[in-house]
Amino acid sequence: MTTVQQIAKHFRDVHFGGNWTAVNLKDALADVDWQVATTRINGLNTIAVLVFHVNYYVDAVLKVLQGEPLQASDKLSFDLPPVTSEEDWQRLVNKTLVQAEFFAGLVERLSEKQLSEDFTDGKYGTWYRNLAGIIEHTHYHLGQIVVIKKIIKEA
């Protein structure tokens, strides 16, 4: 398996299962409804905000993978539009999962050489650093989602 294929696999695994931690976004969100997703506990971000935040960066890099310029701002990455219904929530979850699969497919098309090249600008590091970083970022927030969900469901 090439490094590009391995990165795509790790990305899919954190979203859909099969990773070393045995936790993935799809399964973690499967039993979360919009009311749980929007419940704020102890000043923490809501599950919905964290899902939006994780996908914000996936969406930004997805556009770069499609040849568009990088357009992302950390300050906007938590600006979730209102989730006021189950339909809103399912739309967010579905968008996140659909984009994840599309993202992984585009990663698989990268050349091995491209992994060591600058990602849009040298200040961001290499493609490898950014792709591995998105996987790490997703795992980090997935852990938060799992803990917040447990706290809400046990309350």
C-alpha positions in Angstrom: 0.0 0.0 0.0 1.4 3.4 -1.0 1.6 6.2 1.5 -1.2 8.1 -0.3 -3.4 5.0 0.0 -2.5 4.6 3.6 -3.4 8.3 4.4 -6.8 7.8 2.6 -7.4 4.6 4.6 -6.6 6.4 7.9 -8.9 9.2 6.9 -11.7 6.8 6.0 -11.1 4.8 9.2 -11.6 7.7 11.5 -14.8 8.6 9.7 -16.3 5.1 9.0 -14.4 2.5 11.2 -11.6 0.1 11.1 -9.0 2.3 12.9 -6.8 1.2 15.7 -8.9 3.1 18.3 -12.1 1.3 17.3 -14.0 4.6 17.4 -15.3 6.4 14.4 -17.4 9.5 13.6 -20.2 7.7 11.8 -20.9 5.2 14.6 -20.4 7.8 17.3 -23.1 10.0 15.7 -25.5 7.2 14.8 -27.6 7.5 18.0 -27.3 11.3 18.4 -30.4 13.3 17.6 -30.5 17.0 17.0 -31.4 17.8 20.6 -28.4 15.9 22.0 -26.2 17.3 19.3 -27.1 20.9 20.3 -27.0 20.4 24.1 -24.4 22.5 25.8 -22.7 21.0 28.8 -20.4 22.8 31.2 -19.4 25.5 28.7 -18.1 22.9 26.2 -18.7 23.0 22.5 -21.8 21.1 21.4 -21.5 17.9 19.4 -23.0 19.7 16.4 -20.4 22.5 16.7 -17.6 19.9 16.8 -18.9 18.1 13.8 -19.1 21.3 11.9 -15.6 22.3 13.1 -14.1 19.0 12.0 -15.7 19.2 8.6 -14.9 22.9 8.1 -11.2 21.9 7.6 -12.1 18.9 5.5 -14.2 21.1 3.3 -11.4 23.7 2.9 -8.8 21.1 1.9 -11.3 19.3 -0.3 -11.6 22.4 -2.3 -7.8 22.6 -2.6 -7.8 18.9 -3.8 -10.2 20.1 -6.5 -7.9 22.8 -7.7 -9.4 25.7 -5.8 -7.4 28.1 -3.6 -7.3 27.6 0.2 -9.9 29.7 1.8 -10.3 28.9 5.5 -10.2 31.0 8.7 -9.8 29.5 12.2 -12.1 32.1 13.6 -14.9 30.9 11.3 -14.4 27.2 11.9 -16.8 27.1 14.9 -19.6 29.2 13.2 -22.2 26.5 12.9 -25.4 27.7 11.2 -28.4 27.1 13.6 -29.5 23.5 14.0 -33.1 23.7 14.9 -34.4 20.3 13.7 -33.5 16.7 13.1 -33.4 17.6 9.4 -30.8 20.3 10.0 -28.7 17.8 12.1 -28.9 15.0 9.6 -28.0 17.3 6.8 -24.8 18.3 8.7 -23.9 14.6 9.5 -24.6 13.5 5.9 -22.6 16.3 4.4 -19.7 15.4 6.7 -19.7 11.7 5.8 -20.2 12.3 2.1 -17.4 14.8 1.9 -15.2 12.5 3.9 -15.5 9.7 1.3 -15.0 12.2 -1.5 -12.0 13.6 0.2 -10.4 10.2 0.7 -11.0 9.4 -3.0 -9.2 12.5 -4.1 -6.3 11.9 -1.7 -5.8 8.5 -3.3 -5.2 10.3 -6.6 -2.3 12.4 -5.3 1.2 11.4 -6.3 3.6 10.1 -3.7 5.9 13.0 -4.7 3.2 15.6 -4.0 3.1 14.5 -0.3 6.5 16.2 0.2 5.6 19.4 -1.6 4.3 22.5 0.0 0.6 22.6 0.6 -0.6 25.8 -1.1 2.0 27.8 0.7 5.2 26.9 2.4 4.0 28.4 5.7 1.5 25.5 6.0 4.1 22.8 5.5 3.8 19.8 3.2 0.7 18.0 1.9 1.6 15.1 4.1 1.7 17.3 7.2 -1.7 18.8 6.4 -3.4 15.5 5.5 -2.0 13.7 8.6 -3.0 16.8 10.6 -6.7 16.5 9.5 -6.7 12.9 10.6 -5.2 13.8 14.0 -7.6 16.8 14.3 -10.6 14.5 13.6 -9.5 11.9 16.2 -9.0 14.7 18.8 -12.5 16.1 18.3 -14.0 12.6 18.0 -12.7 12.0 21.5 -14.5 15.1 22.7 -17.7 14.1 21.0 -17.7 10.7 22.6 -17.1 12.1 26.1 -19.7 14.9 25.7 -22.2 12.3 24.4 -21.6 10.1 27.4 -22.0 13.0 29.8 -25.3 14.1 28.2 -26.7 10.6 28.0 -25.8 9.9 31.7 -27.3 13.2 33.0 
